[in-house]
């Protein structure tokens, strides 16, 4: 009898550890609106998160963990869904992007990068999964050969028209993370400038 009880206790302990591991990936939302429930995460997604977190500097990890457990912004889940666009432009590089997040946890993104030095015009389409954890939004590329399978952003502010965020970098402190500002709706679709080589 004692052996049976020990086996039951061990199984209960293992089940408790599994629940604790899943609860670490807290996803905000209700039922059908909940993007990518933890139980639907693939081993590749969990591996990508683990690898990303292991690379972090200690202070960066502290800042990251605080954001992952922070209260989400009002209407954060609702506003993150739908069609958004943004751009980043400097003297050497022009980048434009448009993406659509679904309530089911998938997204479709199109980016256009123009390298003014190399005179290249690169168009890329990405399909993947996304979910929220505190003030963080995670994006996974479905392409198993993706150079960067995971991107993580912290949402600084969001409303029905604008979202301001920062791209989390595992080797930079939060104040140095790249700032982004996206707007609701479809973005521009610039054509290649004269003399530029198009890279599909």
Order of alpha helices (4+ residues) and beta strands (2+ residues): alpha-alpha-alpha-alpha-beta-beta-beta-beta-beta-beta-beta-beta-beta
